[in-house]
Amino acid sequence: MAGFPSGVYALTPECADTARLLQMVEAALKGGVAAVQYREKTGDVALRHEQASELLILCQEYGVPLIINDDLRLADLSGADGVHLGREDAGLRETRILLGPEKIVGVSCYQSLELARQAQAEGADYVAFGSFHLSPTKPQAARAPLQLLHDAAALRLPVVAIGGITAENAAEVIAAGADSIAVISALFDAPDVEAAARALNRLFEIESED
């Protein structure tokens, strides 16, 4: 399944209520998100495995890949479609050995085109840059310039923009070259998650029409 779809990349909020989490993610899937990343930072191993397994079943119903954030072991045990690696996570080569060539592996490259080139050389399926705006999830994150997205076009890899992206500012990162936008608050804090997903998807349609 290696490869990564363009569009809205839904990053799940932390939610100990599995039924509620599934309800929110299904609304996002109904709204047409292209991929889902499961993010859960607590140390509750049983909860993480339960939620990842349930989310995978749900995502499979909609034909959308489920990516596990930061946890190679959970990605392997749950049978998820891939894993997203940060600076402190397992190396890409180790990840490929464990998960195999068919799984999706994404890499956070922050504000560094050089990190993205390295990730590409090691076989990443997509790279993520950010933060492009003030992020409520990571308010201390350093900012990435829009020029980075223009420059990353030379990589010929799907490029994900992350960090404080909303329906109001997403168009600029899409126009600058982002193939996908990773969102948490803009989607799951919305009063209508499905409608928020549709509105964000519409921005990609508008860009393709220009």
N, C-alpha and C positions, 0 to 999 in steps of 0.2 A: 504493500500500500504506500510505498515511499512516494513522496511528492506532497505538496501542500496547497490547498485551495485558496483562492483569493476571496476577499470579502470581509465580513465581520467575524472576528475571533473573540468568542465569549469567554471571559475569565471568570470562573465562579467565585462568588463571595463566600466567606467562611460562614458556615451555617450548620450547627449541630443537629438541627431538625432535618433528617434525611428526606422526609416526605415533602417538606417545604422547599428544600433545595431542588428536588426533582421537579416540583411544580414550576419553579422559576425557570429552570433550564428548559423544560418542555415549552414554555411560553416563548423563550428565545429561539428554540428550534422551529416552532411554528412561524416565527417571524423571519426565518430564513438565514440564520447565522451559518457560516461556512464551516466552523470548527469550534470545539469546546475544550477549554483547558481547566482541569480540576486543580484547584489551589486550596490547600488546607494545611495550616502551619502548626496545628496542635499536635501533641505527642500521642494522641489517642489512636493507636495502630488499628484497633478493631473498627473504629468509626471510619477511618480513612479507607480501609479495605471495603467495608460495606458500601460507602458512598461511591467509590470508584467503580465497583462492580455494578451497582444499580445504574449509574450514569452511563456506563458502557452499553448496557442493554438498551437504554433509552436512546442514546445516540445512534446505535445500530438501526433502530426502527426508522430513523430519519436519514440514514445514509451519510452521517456526519462523523468525522474522526474525533475521538476523545484522546487528548494529550494530557499526560500527568506532569505537573510542575515539580521539578527538583528532586523527584524520588524515583530513582532507577529501579529499585527493588519493587516498589508498588506497581510501577508500569509493567514489570515482568510478571508479577504474581496475578495482577488483575486481568492481564491479556489486553490492556489498552492499546490503542493504535500507535502510540508513541510517547515521547518524553521531551520535556523542555529543560535544557540545562543552563544554569547560571554559573557565575564565576567560581563559586565554591563547590560545585557539584562534580560528579564523575566526569572523566575525560571522554571525548567523543569516540575514541578508538575502543575504550573499554565498553562503552555503551553499545556500540555496534556488535561487539563480540557477544554480549549478553542477549540483546534483543534481536539481532539478525538484520539482514539488509532490507527487509520489507517494511520495517517499522519507520515511522516518521521521527526524526530527531531535529529539534530546533535549538538554537543557541542564542543566548542573550549576548549582544555585542556592545551594548551601552552606547557610548559615543565614538566607538573605534572602528574605522573601516579596516584597519589592520587585523583586528580580531575576527572580523567577518571574512577576510581573505583566508585566514588560517582555518576558520570553521569550514569554509568551502573546500579547501584543500583536503580536509580530514573527512569530508563526506556529509556535511550537514544538509538537511533538506530545506531549511529556511533559516534566516537570521533575523533577529529582532533588535531594533535600535530605540533608544529613548533615554530620558523622558523628554517629550516634546513640549509638554505644558506641566504646570503644577499638578501633581498627582495627589489626591486625598489618601491613596493607599501607601505611597512612598513620597511624602512631602519633601524629604531631604535629597531626593535623587537629583543628580546633576542633569542639566539640560543638554539636549542634542539639537544641533542646528538643522534646519530644513535642507540645507545644502548636502548634508550627509545622505539623504534619500536620493538626491540627484546623482551623487557620486556612486552610490551602491548599485545603480542600474547596470554598471559594468560587470557586476558579479554574475549576472544571469542566474540568480537564485531568488526565490520569493522573499520579499522584504516585508517585515511586520513592523509597524509603528506602534509604540506604546507610551503611556504616561499622560494622564490628564486629558485624554481625547474625548470630545463630546460631539453631539450633533452640530454644534455651532462652529467648532474648529476642525472637524475631521476632513472637510473638503480640501484644506490647504495641504495636509500631509498626503492625501490621495493624489492631488495634483502634482506634488513634489516627487512622487514615485512609489509610494507605499502600495503594495499589493493587498495588504490586509491591515486592519486596525484592531488592536487588542483593547477591549473595553471591559470595565467592571461596573463602576458607578453609573456611567451613561446608560447602561442597560438595566442593571438589576436594582438601581435606586429609583428607576422611573415608575410612575404610578401604573403604567401599562407596559409590561416588558415586551410583549409581542409587537405592539405598535412602535416602541422605541427601536426594536430590531429592524422593523420594516423601514423606518425613517433613515437609519444608518445605511441599510442596504441601498436605498434609493440614491445615496451620494455616489456610490460606485456606478450606478446606471447613468447618472448625469454626467460623470466624468467620461464614460465610454462614448457618450453621445457627442461630446465636444470635439 
